[in-house]
Amino acid sequence: MRLDKNGVTLLEIISALLILAFAFIPLIGVIGTSSSDSDVANSVVFAQTAVRNILDTLLDDVPFYAIKPAAGQVADVDGNNAEDNVAEIVDLASPVFDRKTFLTLLGNDASADSFARGQIIDERGLVYKTKLYVFPIPVSNTVDTDSEIAFTHLPRPIYENQVDANGQNIWYTYDNAFVAGTALSPYDTPDGSKLVQPPLKTLGAVELGAPAGPDGNSHCVMKKILLRVSWQNRSGHDRSIDIFTMKANLQ
């Protein structure tokens, strides 16, 4: 008499386990990739938030002349990567601002120096290096229209500005229907010796009254600002965010 086999052999069990193992390999890969992508995204969000906080404070609260290029090259906090044009944040007699709070946003507690660089750490322990660069746009005593912002205008006609010995305008002051006989008129017969309409006039920042800044800032009404935040993610890849803006002297 023959009995039917209802049991499972060891070979069948091993085969089933191998099939399951191979089936889960793609799923494990997807989970690992998703975790890696989330880690990168969290780092980018942290860096972007830091950039926004730093630049918002710089543009709104830090005075124009408190931002200047450091005298020499400035390295990162770890002593590497010395570079030119790193910003230095200096105190001013007026207006007064909280220099230390701004430097703290960059990860510099301002106890040793006033350079606009430092490092900040997120909740996962990743270190982000920050560095602020400044590039002043100088202006000259005589405006250079090739490199400076200039304003060109047509001055008021000379005949409208004529005054007598008492400072009274003689073009718009008349007796009966006649203006003063000595007044220049735009309706006079052309005469090369009479300047009725002055030529176009071009003005730059200095002509408009821009003051010279302290600490060697010279005449300057605009500064280019570059903020870099760099870090190394957990996989060992170097990443960075560079944001460019400009700050004008609106005082």
DOMI-158013 format. One record per atom (N, C-alpha, C): residue in three letters; atom name; z, y, x. Coordinates in steps of 0.2 Angstrom, whole numbers, always signed. Each point is the difference from the previous one (the first is absolute). Example, Ala and Ser with C-alpha at 12.3 -4.5 7.8 and 13.67 -1.06 7.14 Angstrom:
2
residu; atome; c3; c2; c1
ala; N; +39; -28; +66 $
ala; CA; +0; +6; -4 $
ala; C; +0; +6; +4 $
ser; N; -4; +5; -2 $
ser; CA; +1; +6; +4 $
ser; C; +3; +5; -4 $
***
This chain:
251
residu; atome; c3; c2; c1
met; N; +0; -6; +4 $
met; CA; +0; +6; -4 $
met; C; +0; +6; +4 $
arg; N; -4; +5; -1 $
arg; CA; -1; +6; +4 $
arg; C; +3; +6; -3 $
leu; N; +4; +4; +4 $
leu; CA; +3; +6; -3 $
leu; C; -3; +6; +2 $
asp; N; -1; +5; -4 $
asp; CA; -3; +7; +1 $
asp; C; +4; +4; +5 $
lys; N; -3; +3; +5 $
lys; CA; +4; +4; +4 $
lys; C; +1; +7; -3 $
asn; N; +6; +3; -1 $
asn; CA; +1; +6; -3 $
asn; C; +3; +5; +6 $
gly; N; +2; -2; +6 $
gly; CA; +3; +4; +5 $
gly; C; -6; +4; +3 $
val; N; +3; +5; +5 $
val; CA; -5; +4; +4 $
val; C; +2; -2; +7 $
thr; N; -6; -1; +4 $
thr; CA; +1; -2; +7 $
thr; C; +2; +6; +4 $
leu; N; +2; -1; +6 $
leu; CA; +2; +6; +5 $
leu; C; -7; +3; +2 $
leu; N; -5; -3; +0 $
leu; CA; -6; +3; +2 $
leu; C; -3; +5; -5 $
glu; N; +1; -2; -6 $
glu; CA; -2; +5; -6 $
glu; C; +5; +6; +0 $
ile; N; +6; -1; +1 $
ile; CA; +5; +6; +0 $
ile; C; -2; +5; +6 $
ile; N; -2; -3; +6 $
ile; CA; -2; +4; +5 $
ile; C; -6; +4; -1 $
ser; N; -5; -4; -3 $
ser; CA; -6; +3; -2 $
ser; C; +1; +6; -5 $
ala; N; +4; -1; -5 $
ala; CA; +1; +5; -5 $
ala; C; +4; +7; +3 $
leu; N; +4; -2; +5 $
leu; CA; +4; +6; +3 $
leu; C; -5; +4; +5 $
leu; N; -5; -4; +3 $
leu; CA; -5; +4; +4 $
leu; C; -4; +4; -4 $
ile; N; -2; -2; -6 $
ile; CA; -4; +4; -5 $
ile; C; +3; +6; -2 $
leu; N; +7; -1; -2 $
leu; CA; +4; +6; -2 $
leu; C; +0; +5; +6 $
ala; N; +1; -2; +6 $
ala; CA; +1; +4; +6 $
ala; C; -6; +4; +1 $
phe; N; -6; -3; +0 $
phe; CA; -6; +3; +1 $
phe; C; -1; +5; -6 $
ala; N; +2; -1; -6 $
ala; CA; -1; +4; -5 $
ala; C; +4; +7; +1 $
phe; N; +6; -1; +3 $
phe; CA; +4; +6; +0 $
phe; C; -2; +4; +6 $
ile; N; -4; -2; +5 $
ile; CA; -1; +4; +6 $
ile; C; -3; +7; -2 $
pro; N; -6; +0; -4 $
pro; CA; -2; +7; -2 $
pro; C; +5; +4; -4 $
leu; N; +4; -3; -4 $
leu; CA; +5; +4; -3 $
leu; C; +5; +3; +5 $
ile; N; +2; -4; +5 $
ile; CA; +5; +3; +5 $
ile; C; -4; +6; +4 $
gly; N; -6; -1; +1 $
gly; CA; -4; +5; +4 $
gly; C; +0; +7; -4 $
val; N; -1; -1; -7 $
val; CA; +0; +6; -4 $
val; C; +6; +3; +0 $
ile; N; +6; -4; -1 $
ile; CA; +6; +3; +0 $
ile; C; +2; +4; +7 $
gly; N; -2; -3; +5 $
gly; CA; +1; +3; +7 $
gly; C; -4; +7; +0 $
thr; N; -6; +0; -2 $
thr; CA; -5; +6; +0 $
thr; C; +3; +5; -4 $
ser; N; +2; -2; -6 $
ser; CA; +3; +5; -5 $
ser; C; +6; +3; +3 $
ser; N; +5; -4; +4 $
ser; CA; +6; +3; +3 $
ser; C; -2; +5; +5 $
ser; N; -5; -2; +4 $
ser; CA; -3; +4; +6 $
ser; C; -2; +7; -3 $
asp; N; -4; -1; -5 $
asp; CA; -3; +7; -3 $
asp; C; +5; +4; -3 $
ser; N; +5; -3; -3 $
ser; CA; +6; +4; -3 $
ser; C; +3; +4; +6 $
asp; N; +1; -4; +6 $
asp; CA; +4; +3; +5 $
asp; C; -4; +6; +3 $
val; N; -7; +0; +1 $
val; CA; -4; +5; +2 $
val; C; +0; +6; -5 $
ala; N; +0; -2; -7 $
ala; CA; +0; +6; -5 $
ala; C; +7; +3; +0 $
asn; N; +5; -3; +1 $
asn; CA; +7; +3; +0 $
asn; C; +0; +5; +6 $
ser; N; -3; -2; +6 $
ser; CA; +0; +4; +6 $
ser; C; -4; +6; -1 $
val; N; -6; +0; -3 $
val; CA; -4; +5; -1 $
val; C; +3; +5; -5 $
val; N; +3; -2; -5 $
val; CA; +4; +4; -5 $
val; C; +6; +4; +3 $
phe; N; +3; -4; +4 $
phe; CA; +6; +4; +4 $
phe; C; -3; +5; +4 $
ala; N; -5; -1; +4 $
ala; CA; -3; +5; +5 $
ala; C; -3; +6; -4 $
gln; N; -3; -2; -6 $
gln; CA; -3; +6; -4 $
gln; C; +6; +4; -3 $
thr; N; +5; -3; -2 $
thr; CA; +6; +4; -3 $
thr; C; +3; +4; +6 $
ala; N; +0; -2; +6 $
ala; CA; +3; +4; +5 $
ala; C; -4; +5; +2 $
val; N; -7; -1; +0 $
val; CA; -5; +5; +1 $
val; C; +1; +6; -5 $
arg; N; +0; -2; -6 $
arg; CA; +0; +5; -6 $
arg; C; +7; +4; +1 $
asn; N; +5; -3; +1 $
asn; CA; +7; +4; +1 $
asn; C; -1; +5; +6 $
ile; N; -2; -3; +5 $
ile; CA; +0; +5; +7 $
ile; C; -5; +6; -1 $
leu; N; -6; -2; -3 $
leu; CA; -5; +6; +0 $
leu; C; +2; +5; -6 $
asp; N; +3; -3; -6 $
asp; CA; +2; +5; -5 $
asp; C; +5; +4; +3 $
thr; N; +5; -2; +4 $
thr; CA; +5; +4; +2 $
thr; C; -2; +5; +6 $
leu; N; -5; -3; +4 $
leu; CA; -3; +5; +5 $
leu; C; -4; +6; -3 $
leu; N; -4; -2; -5 $
leu; CA; -4; +6; -3 $
leu; C; +5; +4; -5 $
asp; N; +5; -2; -3 $
asp; CA; +4; +4; -4 $
asp; C; +6; +3; +3 $
asp; N; +3; -3; +5 $
asp; CA; +6; +3; +2 $
asp; C; +1; +2; +7 $
val; N; -5; -3; +4 $
val; CA; +0; +2; +8 $
val; C; -4; +6; +1 $
pro; N; +3; +6; +3 $
pro; CA; -4; +6; +1 $
pro; C; -6; -1; +5 $
phe; N; -5; +4; -1 $
phe; CA; -6; -1; +4 $
phe; C; +2; +0; +7 $
tyr; N; +3; +5; +2 $
tyr; CA; +2; +1; +7 $
tyr; C; +5; -4; +3 $
ala; N; +3; -5; -4 $
ala; CA; +5; -5; +3 $
ala; C; -4; -6; +2 $
ile; N; -7; +0; -1 $
ile; CA; -4; -6; +2 $
ile; C; -4; +2; +6 $
lys; N; +1; -3; +5 $
lys; CA; -4; +2; +6 $
lys; C; -1; -6; +5 $
pro; N; -6; +0; +4 $
pro; CA; -1; -6; +4 $
pro; C; +5; +0; +6 $
ala; N; +3; -6; +1 $
ala; CA; +4; -1; +6 $
ala; C; -3; +3; +6 $
ala; N; +4; +2; +5 $
ala; CA; -2; +2; +6 $
ala; C; -4; -5; +4 $
gly; N; +2; -6; +0 $
gly; CA; -3; -5; +4 $
gly; C; -2; -6; -5 $
gln; N; -1; -6; +4 $
gln; CA; -1; -6; -4 $
gln; C; +6; -3; -3 $
val; N; +0; -3; -6 $
val; CA; +6; -3; -3 $
val; C; -1; -7; -1 $
ala; N; +5; -4; +2 $
ala; CA; -1; -7; -1 $
ala; C; +3; -2; -7 $
asp; N; -1; -7; -2 $
asp; CA; +4; -2; -5 $
asp; C; +7; -1; +1 $
val; N; +4; -2; -4 $
val; CA; +7; -1; +1 $
val; C; +1; -5; +5 $
asp; N; -4; -5; +1 $
asp; CA; +1; -5; +5 $
asp; C; -2; +1; +6 $
gly; N; -3; +7; +1 $
gly; CA; -2; +2; +7 $
gly; C; -7; -1; +1 $
asn; N; -4; -4; -4 $
asn; CA; -7; -1; +1 $
asn; C; -5; +5; -4 $
asn; N; -6; -1; +2 $
asn; CA; -5; +4; -4 $
asn; C; +1; +8; +0 $
ala; N; +1; +3; +6 $
ala; CA; +0; +7; +1 $
ala; C; -6; +3; -2 $
glu; N; +0; +6; -4 $
glu; CA; -6; +3; -3 $
glu; C; +1; +7; +0 $
asp; N; -6; +4; +0 $
asp; CA; +0; +7; -1 $
asp; C; +1; +2; -7 $
asn; N; +1; +6; -1 $
asn; CA; +0; +3; -7 $
asn; C; +5; -3; -5 $
val; N; +5; -3; +3 $
val; CA; +5; -2; -5 $
val; C; +4; +6; -2 $
ala; N; +2; +0; -6 $
ala; CA; +3; +6; -3 $
ala; C; +8; +1; +2 $
glu; N; +2; +6; +1 $
glu; CA; +7; +1; +2 $
glu; C; +2; +5; -6 $
ile; N; +6; -2; -3 $
ile; CA; +3; +4; -6 $
ile; C; +6; +4; +3 $
val; N; -1; +7; +0 $
val; CA; +5; +4; +3 $
val; C; +3; +4; -5 $
asp; N; +6; +2; +1 $
asp; CA; +4; +5; -4 $
asp; C; -2; +7; +0 $
leu; N; +0; +3; -5 $
leu; CA; -2; +7; -1 $
leu; C; +6; +4; -2 $
ala; N; +0; +7; +2 $
ala; CA; +5; +4; -2 $
ala; C; -1; +2; -8 $
ser; N; -6; +0; -1 $
ser; CA; -2; +1; -7 $
ser; C; -7; -2; -1 $
pro; N; -2; -4; -6 $
pro; CA; +5; -2; -5 $
pro; C; +4; -6; +3 $
val; N; +6; -1; -3 $
val; CA; +4; -6; +2 $
val; C; -2; -6; -4 $
phe; N; +0; -6; +4 $
phe; CA; -2; -6; -4 $
phe; C; +4; -6; +3 $
asp; N; +0; -5; -3 $
asp; CA; +4; -6; +2 $
asp; C; -5; -4; +5 $
arg; N; +0; +1; +6 $
arg; CA; -4; -3; +5 $
arg; C; +2; -8; +1 $
lys; N; +7; -1; +0 $
lys; CA; +2; -7; +1 $
lys; C; -2; -4; -6 $
thr; N; +1; +2; -6 $
thr; CA; -2; -4; -6 $
thr; C; -8; -2; +1 $
phe; N; -4; +4; +2 $
phe; CA; -7; -1; +0 $
phe; C; -1; -5; +6 $
leu; N; +3; +1; +6 $
leu; CA; -1; -5; +5 $
leu; C; +3; -7; -2 $
thr; N; +5; +0; -4 $
thr; CA; +3; -7; -2 $
thr; C; -5; -4; -4 $
leu; N; -5; +4; -4 $
leu; CA; -5; -4; -4 $
leu; C; -5; -3; +5 $
leu; N; -1; +2; +6 $
leu; CA; -4; -3; +5 $
leu; C; +4; -5; +4 $
gly; N; +6; -1; -1 $
gly; CA; +4; -5; +4 $
gly; C; +3; +3; +6 $
asn; N; +0; +7; +1 $
asn; CA; +3; +3; +6 $
asn; C; +6; +4; -3 $
asp; N; +6; -3; +3 $
asp; CA; +6; +4; -3 $
asp; C; +2; +6; +3 $
ala; N; -5; +3; +5 $
ala; CA; +0; +6; +3 $
ala; C; +6; +1; +4 $
ser; N; +4; -5; +2 $
ser; CA; +5; +1; +5 $
ser; C; -2; +1; +7 $
ala; N; -6; -3; +2 $
ala; CA; -2; +0; +7 $
ala; C; -6; +5; +1 $
asp; N; -4; +1; -5 $
asp; CA; -6; +5; +0 $
asp; C; -2; +2; -6 $
ser; N; -6; +4; -1 $
ser; CA; -2; +2; -6 $
ser; C; -8; -1; -1 $
phe; N; -2; -6; +4 $
phe; CA; -7; -2; -1 $
phe; C; -1; -4; -7 $
ala; N; -5; +1; -3 $
ala; CA; -2; -2; -6 $
ala; C; -3; -8; +0 $
arg; N; +5; -4; +2 $
arg; CA; -2; -7; +1 $
arg; C; +7; -4; +0 $
gly; N; -1; -6; -2 $
gly; CA; +6; -4; -1 $
gly; C; -2; -7; -3 $
gln; N; +5; -4; -2 $
gln; CA; -2; -6; -3 $
gln; C; +5; -1; -6 $
ile; N; -3; -3; -6 $
ile; CA; +4; -2; -6 $
ile; C; -1; -7; -1 $
ile; N; +5; -3; -4 $
ile; CA; +1; -7; -1 $
ile; C; +0; -1; -7 $
asp; N; -4; -5; -3 $
asp; CA; +0; -2; -7 $
asp; C; +6; -5; -1 $
glu; N; +0; -2; -7 $
glu; CA; +6; -5; -2 $
glu; C; -2; -7; +3 $
arg; N; -6; -1; +3 $
arg; CA; -1; -7; +3 $
arg; C; +1; +0; +7 $
gly; N; +2; +6; +3 $
gly; CA; +1; +0; +7 $
gly; C; -6; +2; +4 $
leu; N; -6; +2; -3 $
leu; CA; -6; +2; +4 $
leu; C; +1; +7; +2 $
val; N; -2; +1; +6 $
val; CA; +0; +7; +3 $
val; C; -6; +3; +0 $
tyr; N; +0; +7; -2 $
tyr; CA; -6; +4; -1 $
tyr; C; +1; +6; +4 $
lys; N; -5; +1; +5 $
lys; CA; +0; +5; +4 $
lys; C; -3; +6; -3 $
thr; N; +2; +6; +1 $
thr; CA; -3; +6; -3 $
thr; C; -1; +5; +5 $
lys; N; -5; +4; -1 $
lys; CA; -2; +5; +5 $
lys; C; -4; +5; -3 $
leu; N; +2; +7; +1 $
leu; CA; -3; +5; -3 $
leu; C; -4; +4; +5 $
tyr; N; -6; +2; -1 $
tyr; CA; -4; +4; +5 $
tyr; C; -2; +6; -3 $
val; N; +0; +6; +4 $
val; CA; -2; +6; -3 $
val; C; -6; +3; +5 $
phe; N; -5; +3; -4 $
phe; CA; -5; +3; +4 $
phe; C; -1; +7; -3 $
pro; N; +3; +5; +4 $
pro; CA; -1; +7; -3 $
pro; C; -7; +3; +1 $
ile; N; -2; +4; -5 $
ile; CA; -6; +3; +0 $
ile; C; +1; +7; +1 $
pro; N; -1; +2; +7 $
pro; CA; +1; +7; +2 $
pro; C; -5; +5; -3 $
val; N; +2; +6; +0 $
val; CA; -5; +6; -2 $
val; C; +1; +5; +6 $
ser; N; -6; +3; +1 $
ser; CA; +0; +5; +5 $
ser; C; +1; +7; -3 $
asn; N; +1; +5; +5 $
asn; CA; +1; +7; -2 $
asn; C; -6; +3; -4 $
thr; N; -6; -2; +3 $
thr; CA; -6; +2; -4 $
thr; C; -3; -7; -3 $
val; N; -1; +0; -6 $
val; CA; -2; -6; -4 $
val; C; -6; -3; +3 $
asp; N; +0; -7; +1 $
asp; CA; -5; -4; +2 $
asp; C; -3; -3; -6 $
thr; N; -5; +2; -3 $
thr; CA; -3; -3; -6 $
thr; C; -3; -7; +1 $
asp; N; +0; -2; +6 $
asp; CA; -3; -7; +1 $
asp; C; +6; -5; -1 $
ser; N; +6; +2; +1 $
ser; CA; +6; -5; +0 $
ser; C; +6; +2; -4 $
glu; N; -1; +6; -3 $
glu; CA; +6; +2; -4 $
glu; C; -2; +2; -7 $
ile; N; +5; +0; -5 $
ile; CA; -1; +2; -7 $
ile; C; -1; +8; +1 $
ala; N; -5; +3; -3 $
ala; CA; -1; +7; +0 $
ala; C; -2; +2; -7 $
phe; N; +2; +7; -1 $
phe; CA; -2; +3; -7 $
phe; C; -4; +6; +2 $
thr; N; -6; -1; -3 $
thr; CA; -5; +6; +0 $
thr; C; -1; +4; -6 $
his; N; +1; +6; +0 $
his; CA; -1; +4; -6 $
his; C; -3; +7; +2 $
leu; N; -3; +3; -6 $
leu; CA; -3; +6; +1 $
leu; C; +5; +6; -2 $
pro; N; +2; +4; +5 $
pro; CA; +5; +5; -1 $
pro; C; -2; +5; -5 $
arg; N; +5; +3; -3 $
arg; CA; -1; +5; -5 $
arg; C; -5; +6; +3 $
pro; N; -5; +2; -4 $
pro; CA; -4; +6; +3 $
pro; C; +4; +6; +3 $
ile; N; -2; +3; +5 $
ile; CA; +4; +5; +3 $
ile; C; +0; +6; -5 $
tyr; N; -5; +1; -4 $
tyr; CA; +1; +6; -4 $
tyr; C; +5; -1; -5 $
glu; N; +2; -6; -2 $
glu; CA; +6; -1; -4 $
glu; C; +7; +2; +3 $
asn; N; +0; +0; +6 $
asn; CA; +6; +0; +4 $
asn; C; +1; +7; +3 $
gln; N; -4; +5; -2 $
gln; CA; +0; +7; +3 $
gln; C; +6; +4; -3 $
val; N; +4; +3; +4 $
val; CA; +5; +4; -2 $
val; C; +0; +7; +3 $
asp; N; +3; +5; -3 $
asp; CA; +1; +6; +3 $
asp; C; +6; +1; +4 $
ala; N; +2; +6; +2 $
ala; CA; +5; +1; +5 $
ala; C; +7; -2; -4 $
asn; N; +0; +0; -6 $
asn; CA; +6; -1; -4 $
asn; C; +0; -8; -2 $
gly; N; -5; -4; +3 $
gly; CA; +0; -7; -2 $
gly; C; -2; -1; -7 $
gln; N; -4; +5; -3 $
gln; CA; -2; -1; -7 $
gln; C; -8; -3; +1 $
asn; N; -1; -5; -4 $
asn; CA; -7; -3; +0 $
asn; C; -5; +5; -2 $
ile; N; -5; +1; +3 $
ile; CA; -5; +6; -2 $
ile; C; -6; -3; -3 $
trp; N; -1; -7; +0 $
trp; CA; -5; -2; -4 $
trp; C; +1; -1; -7 $
tyr; N; +6; -2; -2 $
tyr; CA; +2; -1; -7 $
tyr; C; +3; +6; -3 $
thr; N; +1; +6; +4 $
thr; CA; +3; +6; -2 $
thr; C; -5; +5; +0 $
tyr; N; -2; +3; -6 $
tyr; CA; -5; +5; +0 $
tyr; C; +2; +6; -4 $
asp; N; -4; +5; +1 $
asp; CA; +1; +6; -4 $
asp; C; -6; +1; -5 $
asn; N; +2; +0; -6 $
asn; CA; -5; +0; -5 $
asn; C; -5; -7; +1 $
ala; N; -6; +1; +1 $
ala; CA; -4; -6; +1 $
ala; C; -2; -2; +7 $
phe; N; +3; +4; +5 $
phe; CA; -2; -1; +7 $
phe; C; +6; -3; +4 $
val; N; -2; -4; +5 $
val; CA; +5; -2; +5 $
val; C; -1; +5; +5 $
ala; N; +5; -1; +5 $
ala; CA; +0; +5; +6 $
ala; C; -6; +0; +3 $
gly; N; -3; +6; +2 $
gly; CA; -6; +0; +4 $
gly; C; +0; -3; +6 $
thr; N; +6; -1; +3 $
thr; CA; +0; -3; +7 $
thr; C; +1; -8; +0 $
ala; N; +0; -3; -6 $
ala; CA; +1; -7; -1 $
ala; C; -7; -4; +1 $
leu; N; +1; -5; +4 $
leu; CA; -6; -4; +1 $
leu; C; -1; -4; -7 $
ser; N; -7; -1; -1 $
ser; CA; -2; -3; -7 $
ser; C; -5; -5; +1 $
pro; N; +1; -6; -3 $
pro; CA; -5; -5; +0 $
pro; C; -7; +2; -2 $
tyr; N; +0; +6; -3 $
tyr; CA; -7; +2; -3 $
tyr; C; -3; +5; +5 $
asp; N; +3; +2; +6 $
asp; CA; -3; +4; +5 $
asp; C; -6; -3; +2 $
thr; N; -4; +5; +3 $
thr; CA; -6; -3; +3 $
thr; C; +2; -4; +7 $
pro; N; -3; -5; +1 $
pro; CA; +2; -4; +6 $
pro; C; +0; +4; +6 $
asp; N; +5; -1; +4 $
asp; CA; +1; +4; +6 $
asp; C; +4; -5; +5 $
gly; N; -4; -2; +5 $
gly; CA; +3; -4; +5 $
gly; C; +7; +2; +3 $
ser; N; +1; +6; +0 $
ser; CA; +7; +2; +2 $
ser; C; +6; +0; -4 $
lys; N; -2; -2; -7 $
lys; CA; +5; +0; -5 $
lys; C; +2; -8; -1 $
leu; N; +6; -2; +1 $
leu; CA; +1; -7; -2 $
leu; C; +4; +0; -7 $
val; N; -4; -2; -5 $
val; CA; +2; +0; -7 $
val; C; +3; -7; -1 $
gln; N; -3; -6; +2 $
gln; CA; +2; -6; -1 $
gln; C; +2; -4; +6 $
pro; N; +6; -2; +2 $
pro; CA; +1; -3; +6 $
pro; C; -2; -7; +0 $
pro; N; -1; -3; +5 $
pro; CA; -3; -7; +0 $
pro; C; +5; -5; -2 $
leu; N; -2; -6; -1 $
leu; CA; +4; -6; -1 $
leu; C; +6; -1; +5 $
lys; N; +5; -2; -2 $
lys; CA; +6; +0; +4 $
lys; C; +3; -7; +0 $
thr; N; +1; -3; +6 $
thr; CA; +3; -7; +0 $
thr; C; +7; +0; +3 $
leu; N; +4; -3; -4 $
leu; CA; +7; +0; +2 $
leu; C; +3; -7; +1 $
gly; N; +4; -1; +5 $
gly; CA; +3; -6; +1 $
gly; C; +8; +0; -1 $
ala; N; +3; -5; +2 $
ala; CA; +7; -1; -1 $
ala; C; +4; +6; +3 $
val; N; -1; +2; +6 $
val; CA; +3; +5; +4 $
val; C; -1; +7; -3 $
glu; N; -6; +1; -2 $
glu; CA; -2; +7; -3 $
glu; C; +4; +0; -7 $
leu; N; +1; -6; -3 $
leu; CA; +4; +0; -7 $
leu; C; +7; +0; +1 $
gly; N; +3; +0; +6 $
gly; CA; +7; +1; +1 $
gly; C; +4; -6; +2 $
ala; N; -4; -6; +2 $
ala; CA; +4; -6; +1 $
ala; C; +4; +1; +7 $
pro; N; +7; -1; -1 $
pro; CA; +4; +1; +6 $
pro; C; -1; -5; +5 $
ala; N; +2; +2; +6 $
ala; CA; +0; -5; +6 $
ala; C; +7; -4; -1 $
gly; N; -1; -7; +1 $
gly; CA; +6; -4; -2 $
gly; C; +4; -1; +6 $
pro; N; +6; -2; -1 $
pro; CA; +5; -1; +6 $
pro; C; -1; -6; +4 $
asp; N; +3; -1; +6 $
asp; CA; -1; -5; +4 $
asp; C; -7; -2; +2 $
gly; N; -4; +5; +1 $
gly; CA; -7; -1; +3 $
gly; C; -5; -3; -6 $
asn; N; +2; +1; -6 $
asn; CA; -5; -2; -5 $
asn; C; -6; +5; -1 $
ser; N; +1; +6; +3 $
ser; CA; -5; +5; +0 $
ser; C; -2; +1; -7 $
his; N; -6; +3; -1 $
his; CA; -3; +1; -7 $
his; C; -3; -6; -3 $
cys; N; +3; -2; -5 $
cys; CA; -2; -7; -3 $
cys; C; +1; +0; -7 $
val; N; -5; -1; -4 $
val; CA; +1; +0; -8 $
val; C; -1; -7; -3 $
met; N; -2; -5; +4 $
met; CA; -1; -7; -3 $
met; C; +1; -5; +6 $
lys; N; +3; -6; -2 $
lys; CA; +2; -5; +4 $
lys; C; -2; -7; -3 $
lys; N; -4; -4; +4 $
lys; CA; -2; -6; -2 $
lys; C; +6; -5; +1 $
ile; N; +1; -4; -5 $
ile; CA; +6; -5; +1 $
ile; C; -3; -7; -1 $
leu; N; +3; -4; +5 $
leu; CA; -2; -8; -1 $
leu; C; +6; -4; +0 $
leu; N; +2; -4; -4 $
leu; CA; +6; -4; +0 $
leu; C; -3; -7; +0 $
arg; N; +3; -4; +5 $
arg; CA; -2; -7; +1 $
arg; C; +7; -4; -1 $
val; N; -1; -5; -4 $
val; CA; +6; -5; -1 $
val; C; -3; -7; +2 $
ser; N; +3; -3; +5 $
ser; CA; -3; -7; +2 $
ser; C; +6; -5; +0 $
trp; N; -2; -6; -1 $
trp; CA; +4; -6; +0 $
trp; C; -3; -6; +2 $
gln; N; +4; -5; +1 $
gln; CA; -3; -7; +2 $
gln; C; +3; -5; -6 $
asn; N; -4; -3; -4 $
asn; CA; +2; -4; -5 $
asn; C; +3; -7; +2 $
arg; N; +2; -4; -4 $
arg; CA; +3; -6; +2 $
arg; C; -4; -5; +4 $
ser; N; -7; +1; -2 $
ser; CA; -5; -4; +3 $
ser; C; -2; +2; +7 $
gly; N; +3; +6; +2 $
gly; CA; -1; +2; +7 $
gly; C; -6; +5; +0 $
his; N; -3; +2; -6 $
his; CA; -6; +4; +0 $
his; C; +2; +8; +0 $
asp; N; -3; +4; +4 $
asp; CA; +2; +7; +0 $
asp; C; -4; +3; -5 $
arg; N; +4; +5; -4 $
arg; CA; -3; +3; -5 $
arg; C; +2; +8; +0 $
ser; N; -4; +4; -3 $
ser; CA; +2; +7; +0 $
ser; C; -3; +4; -5 $
ile; N; +3; +6; -2 $
ile; CA; -2; +4; -5 $
ile; C; -1; +7; +3 $
asp; N; -6; +3; +0 $
asp; CA; +0; +7; +3 $
asp; C; -2; +5; -6 $
ile; N; +4; +5; -1 $
ile; CA; -2; +5; -5 $
ile; C; +0; +7; +3 $
phe; N; -6; +3; -2 $
phe; CA; -1; +7; +2 $
phe; C; +1; +5; -5 $
thr; N; +3; +6; +2 $
thr; CA; +1; +6; -5 $
thr; C; -1; +6; +4 $
met; N; +1; +6; -3 $
met; CA; +0; +6; +4 $
met; C; +6; +4; -3 $
lys; N; +3; +5; +4 $
lys; CA; +5; +4; -3 $
lys; C; -2; +7; +2 $
ala; N; +0; +5; -4 $
ala; CA; -2; +7; +1 $
ala; C; +7; +4; +0 $
asn; N; -1; +6; +3 $
asn; CA; +5; +5; +1 $
asn; C; +0; +4; -7 $
leu; N; +4; -1; -5 $
leu; CA; +0; +3; -6 $
leu; C; +5; +5; -1 $
gln; N; +4; +2; +6 $
gln; CA; +5; +4; +0 $
gln; C; -2; +7; +0 $
***
